[in-house]
């Protein structure tokens, strides 16, 4: 069962990301955080993992070390460690896109089961959004992403491969299905 800690995390995440929207869509960012938490819960997350899913982008997008310290104070070391494991950069400026993504993919091999669950839930939500938006707006979708089409599809396939090696769970299998569908729909389109 979820307790008042989850409610507090939801409020905190909403406050942290209040002015943030999803790339190119205008959808309030909290929709992504709720979606990632929902997926994590559907695939067996405990409360700490669900809280980390709500906060998985907080350090990266909303304050770095100061936000990390606040998450630790409010929600404890375990939640903080999961959020850290889902963070691809906590510095400004961020390292180059490809370097960040390669480092993130490499860390999946040694990530804890909790980090794998929350990270895969985040990536599944993102992949589902990419597929949905591609069906609506087509090739112009790729302008939203630093990696454009080629880099974005490379990244998601590399993530799937890394997650499979770390443990081919039902969540990872669903991520693989969605990424394969993205590849299928976008093949040979310019």
NORMO-V916849 format. One record per pair of residues at least 24 apart in sequence whose C-alpha atoms are under 8 Angstrom apart, sorted by sequence separation. I is the first residue (numbers start at 0). J is the second residue. D is the distance in Angstrom with one decimal. If there is no record, write none. Layout:
BEGIN
{{I:J:D} {I:J:D}}
END
This chain:
BEGIN
{{58:82:7.5} {57:82:8.0} {58:83:7.5} {64:89:7.4} {55:81:7.8} {56:82:7.5} {63:89:5.0} {84:110:7.0} {152:178:7.9} {51:78:5.4} {55:82:4.8} {59:86:5.7} {62:89:8.0} {63:90:6.7} {50:78:6.9} {51:79:7.4} {54:82:6.6} {55:83:7.8} {58:86:6.9} {59:87:7.0} {56:85:7.5} {59:88:5.7} {60:89:7.8} {85:114:6.5} {126:155:7.7} {152:181:7.8} {47:77:7.1} {48:78:6.8} {51:81:6.1} {52:82:7.6} {55:85:5.9} {56:86:6.7} {59:89:4.8} {84:114:5.7} {152:182:7.1} {47:78:5.5} {51:82:5.5} {55:86:7.0} {58:89:6.2} {59:90:7.8} {81:113:6.4} {82:114:7.6} {85:117:7.4} {48:81:7.3} {81:114:5.1} {85:118:5.7} {122:155:7.9} {81:117:7.7} {5:46:6.9} {9:50:7.7} {12:53:6.3} {16:57:7.8} {8:50:6.0} {12:54:6.0} {15:57:7.1} {119:162:7.7} {2:46:7.9} {5:49:7.5} {9:53:6.5} {1:46:5.9} {5:50:5.8} {8:53:6.9} {12:57:7.4} {16:61:7.4} {0:46:7.4} {4:50:7.9} {8:54:7.4} {15:61:6.5} {115:162:7.5} {130:177:7.6} {126:174:7.4} {96:145:7.0} {97:146:7.6} {96:146:7.3} {120:170:7.3} {123:173:7.5} {127:177:6.5} {130:180:7.7} {138:188:7.6} {119:170:7.0} {123:174:5.1} {126:177:6.5} {130:181:5.8} {138:189:6.9} {119:171:6.6} {122:174:7.4} {126:178:6.5} {129:181:7.8} {104:157:7.0} {108:161:6.7} {100:154:7.0} {104:158:5.9} {107:161:6.3} {108:162:7.7} {116:170:7.8} {123:177:7.6} {107:162:6.7} {119:174:7.4} {126:181:7.9} {105:161:7.6} {108:164:7.3} {109:165:7.9} {104:161:6.5} {108:165:5.6} {107:165:7.0} {55:117:7.8} {48:113:6.3} {52:117:5.6} {8:74:7.9} {51:117:7.2} {48:116:7.9} {49:117:7.7} {52:120:7.9} {44:113:8.0} {48:117:6.6} {52:121:7.4} {4:74:7.4} {44:116:7.4} {42:116:7.9} {39:116:6.5} {39:117:6.0} {36:117:7.8} {39:120:5.3} {35:117:7.4} {38:120:5.5} {36:120:7.4} {35:120:5.2} {35:121:4.9} {38:124:7.6} {34:121:7.9} {35:123:7.9} {35:124:5.9} {34:124:6.3} {31:124:7.1} {31:125:7.9} {23:143:5.9} {22:143:6.0} {22:144:7.9} {42:169:7.9} {42:170:6.6}}
END
